Amino acid sequence: MSTSEPVRCERCGRDRAEDTDAEALAWASDTDDSGTHWLCPSCARRHVRDIEGKLPREYW
């Protein structure tokens, strides 16, 4: 990830740059053939079973 790329939650659109340094550490990333996908801490908690079950994103 380049520092010039804006990081936004793929689910809710939250901007990581608006978080404190400590909050920014809680973001979750996933990389696949289409690139890197980011989830804010709230969305990561909400979808933890989907993530662990490796469900396709369209089913979340």
N, CA, C and O atoms as CSV, one atom per row, in Angstrom:
chain,resi,resn,atom,element,x,y,z
A,1,MET,N,N,0.848,-1.181,0.000
A,1,MET,CA,C,0.000,0.000,0.000
A,1,MET,C,C,0.884,1.230,0.000
A,1,MET,O,O,1.761,1.370,0.852
A,2,SER,N,N,0.669,2.075,-0.901
A,2,SER,CA,C,1.370,3.346,-0.962
A,2,SER,C,C,0.738,4.324,0.018
A,2,SER,O,O,-0.473,4.299,0.240
A,3,THR,N,N,1.564,5.184,0.602
A,3,THR,CA,C,1.029,6.150,1.565
A,3,THR,C,C,0.163,7.200,0.890
A,3,THR,O,O,-0.596,7.895,1.564
A,4,SER,N,N,0.261,7.330,-0.434
A,4,SER,CA,C,-0.549,8.327,-1.136
A,4,SER,C,C,-1.956,7.814,-1.462
A,4,SER,O,O,-2.836,8.602,-1.810
A,5,GLU,N,N,-2.170,6.512,-1.352
A,5,GLU,CA,C,-3.485,5.940,-1.649
A,5,GLU,C,C,-4.437,6.176,-0.481
A,5,GLU,O,O,-4.096,5.865,0.660
A,6,PRO,N,N,-5.618,6.718,-0.744
A,6,PRO,CA,C,-6.588,6.840,0.353
A,6,PRO,C,C,-7.145,5.464,0.697
A,6,PRO,O,O,-7.446,4.664,-0.189
A,7,VAL,N,N,-7.277,5.204,1.975
A,7,VAL,CA,C,-7.822,3.923,2.424
A,7,VAL,C,C,-9.214,4.173,2.968
A,7,VAL,O,O,-9.406,4.948,3.904
A,8,ARG,N,N,-10.183,3.500,2.362
A,8,ARG,CA,C,-11.578,3.607,2.788
A,8,ARG,C,C,-12.130,2.210,3.016
A,8,ARG,O,O,-11.724,1.247,2.365
A,9,CYS,N,N,-13.061,2.121,3.949
A,9,CYS,CA,C,-13.737,0.853,4.210
A,9,CYS,C,C,-14.573,0.490,2.989
A,9,CYS,O,O,-15.334,1.314,2.482
A,10,GLU,N,N,-14.429,-0.724,2.529
A,10,GLU,CA,C,-15.165,-1.143,1.328
A,10,GLU,C,C,-16.657,-1.306,1.612
A,10,GLU,O,O,-17.455,-1.307,0.675
A,11,ARG,N,N,-17.050,-1.441,2.863
A,11,ARG,CA,C,-18.463,-1.611,3.223
A,11,ARG,C,C,-19.162,-0.288,3.495
A,11,ARG,O,O,-20.209,-0.015,2.908
A,12,CYS,N,N,-18.603,0.539,4.377
A,12,CYS,CA,C,-19.309,1.752,4.809
A,12,CYS,C,C,-18.700,3.046,4.276
A,12,CYS,O,O,-19.320,4.104,4.386
A,13,GLY,N,N,-17.498,2.982,3.701
A,13,GLY,CA,C,-16.873,4.164,3.137
A,13,GLY,C,C,-16.088,5.010,4.125
A,13,GLY,O,O,-15.605,6.085,3.767
A,14,ARG,N,N,-15.952,4.546,5.360
A,14,ARG,CA,C,-15.209,5.298,6.379
A,14,ARG,C,C,-13.774,5.501,5.922
A,14,ARG,O,O,-13.161,4.593,5.360
A,15,ASP,N,N,-13.237,6.696,6.164
A,15,ASP,CA,C,-11.886,7.057,5.748
A,15,ASP,C,C,-10.912,6.777,6.888
A,15,ASP,O,O,-11.082,7.290,7.994
A,16,ARG,N,N,-9.902,5.972,6.622
A,16,ARG,CA,C,-8.921,5.609,7.652
A,16,ARG,C,C,-8.116,6.815,8.119
A,16,ARG,O,O,-7.666,6.843,9.264
A,17,ALA,N,N,-7.928,7.800,7.267
A,17,ALA,CA,C,-7.136,8.980,7.618
A,17,ALA,C,C,-7.779,9.785,8.740
A,17,ALA,O,O,-7.092,10.547,9.421
A,18,GLU,N,N,-9.083,9.631,8.942
A,18,GLU,CA,C,-9.784,10.371,9.992
A,18,GLU,C,C,-9.632,9.721,11.365
A,18,GLU,O,O,-10.008,10.321,12.372
A,19,ASP,N,N,-9.087,8.506,11.423
A,19,ASP,CA,C,-8.922,7.788,12.685
A,19,ASP,C,C,-7.622,8.194,13.374
A,19,ASP,O,O,-6.688,8.680,12.736
A,20,THR,N,N,-7.583,7.984,14.689
A,20,THR,CA,C,-6.335,8.173,15.425
A,20,THR,C,C,-5.385,7.048,15.028
A,20,THR,O,O,-5.798,6.071,14.403
A,21,ASP,N,N,-4.122,7.187,15.391
A,21,ASP,CA,C,-3.151,6.144,15.062
A,21,ASP,C,C,-3.551,4.801,15.662
A,21,ASP,O,O,-3.425,3.765,15.009
A,22,ALA,N,N,-4.033,4.814,16.903
A,22,ALA,CA,C,-4.435,3.567,17.560
A,22,ALA,C,C,-5.632,2.935,16.853
A,22,ALA,O,O,-5.666,1.717,16.678
A,23,GLU,N,N,-6.609,3.738,16.447
A,23,GLU,CA,C,-7.778,3.207,15.736
A,23,GLU,C,C,-7.377,2.653,14.377
A,23,GLU,O,O,-7.920,1.640,13.936
A,24,ALA,N,N,-6.437,3.304,13.715
A,24,ALA,CA,C,-6.010,2.870,12.382
A,24,ALA,C,C,-5.373,1.478,12.417
A,24,ALA,O,O,-5.406,0.758,11.420
A,25,LEU,N,N,-4.800,1.100,13.550
A,25,LEU,CA,C,-4.191,-0.230,13.670
A,25,LEU,C,C,-5.220,-1.349,13.666
A,25,LEU,O,O,-4.877,-2.498,13.390
A,26,ALA,N,N,-6.465,-1.035,13.966
A,26,ALA,CA,C,-7.518,-2.055,14.062
A,26,ALA,C,C,-8.181,-2.364,12.724
A,26,ALA,O,O,-9.054,-3.229,12.661
A,27,TRP,N,N,-7.790,-1.682,11.663
A,27,TRP,CA,C,-8.378,-1.939,10.354
A,27,TRP,C,C,-7.922,-3.300,9.838
A,27,TRP,O,O,-6.804,-3.731,10.118
A,28,ALA,N,N,-8.788,-3.975,9.086
A,28,ALA,CA,C,-8.477,-5.290,8.519
A,28,ALA,C,C,-8.328,-5.168,7.006
A,28,ALA,O,O,-9.099,-4.470,6.348
A,29,SER,N,N,-7.331,-5.852,6.471
A,29,SER,CA,C,-7.144,-5.845,5.018
A,29,SER,C,C,-7.148,-7.271,4.495
A,29,SER,O,O,-6.803,-8.219,5.202
A,30,ASP,N,N,-7.546,-7.394,3.245
A,30,ASP,CA,C,-7.574,-8.678,2.561
A,30,ASP,C,C,-7.121,-8.423,1.133
A,30,ASP,O,O,-7.571,-7.472,0.495
A,31,THR,N,N,-6.244,-9.261,0.638
A,31,THR,CA,C,-5.741,-9.093,-0.719
A,31,THR,C,C,-6.116,-10.309,-1.550
A,31,THR,O,O,-5.922,-11.452,-1.137
A,32,ASP,N,N,-6.659,-10.035,-2.734
A,32,ASP,CA,C,-6.988,-11.106,-3.668
A,32,ASP,C,C,-6.607,-10.648,-5.068
A,32,ASP,O,O,-5.885,-9.664,-5.229
A,33,ASP,N,N,-7.089,-11.357,-6.077
A,33,ASP,CA,C,-6.733,-11.035,-7.462
A,33,ASP,C,C,-7.164,-9.634,-7.880
A,33,ASP,O,O,-6.546,-9.031,-8.758
A,34,SER,N,N,-8.216,-9.115,-7.259
A,34,SER,CA,C,-8.711,-7.790,-7.658
A,34,SER,C,C,-8.076,-6.656,-6.861
A,34,SER,O,O,-8.387,-5.491,-7.110
A,35,GLY,N,N,-7.195,-6.963,-5.911
A,35,GLY,CA,C,-6.499,-5.924,-5.163
A,35,GLY,C,C,-6.653,-6.083,-3.661
A,35,GLY,O,O,-7.039,-7.141,-3.164
A,36,THR,N,N,-6.341,-5.006,-2.949
A,36,THR,CA,C,-6.442,-4.997,-1.492
A,36,THR,C,C,-7.754,-4.363,-1.081
A,36,THR,O,O,-8.122,-3.298,-1.578
A,37,HIS,N,N,-8.454,-5.013,-0.179
A,37,HIS,CA,C,-9.745,-4.544,0.314
A,37,HIS,C,C,-9.599,-4.246,1.799
A,37,HIS,O,O,-9.002,-5.029,2.538
A,38,TRP,N,N,-10.143,-3.115,2.236
A,38,TRP,CA,C,-10.030,-2.688,3.629
A,38,TRP,C,C,-11.386,-2.669,4.303
A,38,TRP,O,O,-12.394,-2.323,3.688
A,39,LEU,N,N,-11.401,-3.049,5.590
A,39,LEU,CA,C,-12.598,-2.964,6.424
A,39,LEU,C,C,-12.248,-2.201,7.693
A,39,LEU,O,O,-11.227,-2.462,8.328
A,40,CYS,N,N,-13.105,-1.259,8.053
A,40,CYS,CA,C,-12.926,-0.536,9.310
A,40,CYS,C,C,-13.198,-1.505,10.460
A,40,CYS,O,O,-13.783,-2.565,10.236
A,41,PRO,N,N,-12.794,-1.171,11.671
A,41,PRO,CA,C,-13.015,-2.083,12.800
A,41,PRO,C,C,-14.481,-2.464,12.998
A,41,PRO,O,O,-14.770,-3.619,13.310
A,42,SER,N,N,-15.405,-1.534,12.828
A,42,SER,CA,C,-16.830,-1.832,13.016
A,42,SER,C,C,-17.323,-2.854,11.996
A,42,SER,O,O,-17.998,-3.818,12.356
A,43,CYS,N,N,-16.991,-2.646,10.741
A,43,CYS,CA,C,-17.430,-3.577,9.694
A,43,CYS,C,C,-16.720,-4.926,9.819
A,43,CYS,O,O,-17.321,-5.965,9.542
A,44,ALA,N,N,-15.459,-4.922,10.228
A,44,ALA,CA,C,-14.738,-6.181,10.418
A,44,ALA,C,C,-15.398,-7.006,11.520
A,44,ALA,O,O,-15.547,-8.220,11.382
A,45,ARG,N,N,-15.794,-6.353,12.612
A,45,ARG,CA,C,-16.489,-7.071,13.692
A,45,ARG,C,C,-17.839,-7.596,13.215
A,45,ARG,O,O,-18.219,-8.727,13.520
A,46,ARG,N,N,-18.551,-6.770,12.471
A,46,ARG,CA,C,-19.882,-7.148,11.984
A,46,ARG,C,C,-19.811,-8.358,11.042
A,46,ARG,O,O,-20.731,-9.175,11.015
A,47,HIS,N,N,-18.731,-8.473,10.278
A,47,HIS,CA,C,-18.630,-9.516,9.255
A,47,HIS,C,C,-17.576,-10.579,9.571
A,47,HIS,O,O,-17.115,-11.280,8.670
A,48,VAL,N,N,-17.197,-10.701,10.835
A,48,VAL,CA,C,-16.128,-11.635,11.185
A,48,VAL,C,C,-16.463,-13.076,10.789
A,48,VAL,O,O,-15.578,-13.802,10.336
A,49,ARG,N,N,-17.701,-13.499,10.948
A,49,ARG,CA,C,-18.063,-14.874,10.555
A,49,ARG,C,C,-17.993,-15.050,9.047
A,49,ARG,O,O,-17.589,-16.107,8.560
A,50,ASP,N,N,-18.383,-14.025,8.310
A,50,ASP,CA,C,-18.303,-14.085,6.849
A,50,ASP,C,C,-16.848,-14.186,6.399
A,50,ASP,O,O,-16.516,-14.941,5.486
A,51,ILE,N,N,-15.989,-13.411,7.057
A,51,ILE,CA,C,-14.567,-13.404,6.714
A,51,ILE,C,C,-13.947,-14.760,7.035
A,51,ILE,O,O,-13.281,-15.359,6.191
A,52,GLU,N,N,-14.169,-15.243,8.262
A,52,GLU,CA,C,-13.593,-16.524,8.687
A,52,GLU,C,C,-14.139,-17.688,7.866
A,52,GLU,O,O,-13.425,-18.659,7.614
A,53,GLY,N,N,-15.392,-17.598,7.450
A,53,GLY,CA,C,-15.994,-18.637,6.626
A,53,GLY,C,C,-15.638,-18.524,5.156
A,53,GLY,O,O,-16.047,-19.353,4.343
A,54,LYS,N,N,-14.867,-17.486,4.816
A,54,LYS,CA,C,-14.426,-17.229,3.438
A,54,LYS,C,C,-15.595,-17.115,2.461
A,54,LYS,O,O,-15.503,-17.549,1.312
A,55,LEU,N,N,-16.693,-16.528,2.933
A,55,LEU,CA,C,-17.831,-16.298,2.047
A,55,LEU,C,C,-17.476,-15.220,1.025
A,55,LEU,O,O,-16.756,-14.277,1.353
A,56,PRO,N,N,-17.964,-15.343,-0.196
A,56,PRO,CA,C,-17.743,-14.290,-1.186
A,56,PRO,C,C,-18.337,-12.964,-0.695
A,56,PRO,O,O,-19.376,-12.958,-0.034
A,57,ARG,N,N,-17.691,-11.864,-1.010
A,57,ARG,CA,C,-18.128,-10.539,-0.542
A,57,ARG,C,C,-19.567,-10.206,-0.929
A,57,ARG,O,O,-20.255,-9.498,-0.194
A,58,GLU,N,N,-20.020,-10.700,-2.059
A,58,GLU,CA,C,-21.385,-10.365,-2.492
A,58,GLU,C,C,-22.452,-10.963,-1.575
A,58,GLU,O,O,-23.606,-10.540,-1.636
A,59,TYR,N,N,-22.101,-11.932,-0.729
A,59,TYR,CA,C,-23.065,-12.523,0.204
A,59,TYR,C,C,-23.108,-11.820,1.554
A,59,TYR,O,O,-23.974,-12.120,2.375
A,60,TRP,N,N,-22.193,-10.896,1.794
A,60,TRP,CA,C,-22.175,-10.185,3.063
A,60,TRP,C,C,-23.308,-9.229,3.062
A,60,TRP,O,O,-23.504,-8.504,4.038
